Amino acid sequence: MKIDRTAVRSLPVFHRMSDADLDNLLGCAAVRRVPQGEAVFEQGQAATSFYLLLSGRLKVTQVTDDGQQIIVRMVHPGDLFGFARALQRVDYPARATAVAESQVLSWPNELWPQFIEQNAQLAANAIQTIGKQLEEAHTRIREMSTEEVERRIAHVVLRLSERAGRKEEGGIQINFPISRQDIAQMTGTTLHTVSRILSAWETRGLVEGGRQKLLIRDLKKLALLAEGERD
């Protein structure tokens, strides 16, 4: 499948790259369609490639030693993922699954040193992207360590609205299938707790739920909850 340069030019990781450099990079990439529910790679699988999400959405999940499944991060269009080499690992530490039909680019790991040596802008963009991912991970760890569960859920919903929100009549719709179980796995709590809190929010008019749907009706009040304030 041919990759359209114009489709990737606007992505932050390719920002300010020359057409020649971008064409060279894309010429080495493999493109793959990933149906909803299919994995790009499995936890523990040998890490041979790194990836970039062109379209759709992915969730990266990890099964802990005690068998608990957690969502480590959501992958949005333009995000790099699968950088096991950056973690000094030979395998993928988590599973990346499409929550909506997706399209990904992949490159063999051995090409990465060549890419960054030949294109300093790509290296700078990639470092900035990975840095943002680490910052978000640290923020989530701090929230789970110090905040009550309702605030954690509010923070997660706000982040989803920023990265995957679509404005429509009545509020902001999260633009991919999202379940209450997903939110529980993002916040380190139980499905029962998430259901109880979201039901209370629906009663107050903050959100509107559905089967794998979430509409945010009052973003300002949700932001107040995230900060620990009550209306």
Helices and strands as residue ranges (DSSP letters): H 5-9, G 12-14, H 19-27, E 30-34, E 39-41, E 49-63, E 69-75, E 80-81, G 84-87, E 95-108, G 109-111, H 112-118, H 120-146, H 149-164, E 165-168, E 171-174, H 180-187, H 191-204, E 207-210, E 213-216, H 219-226
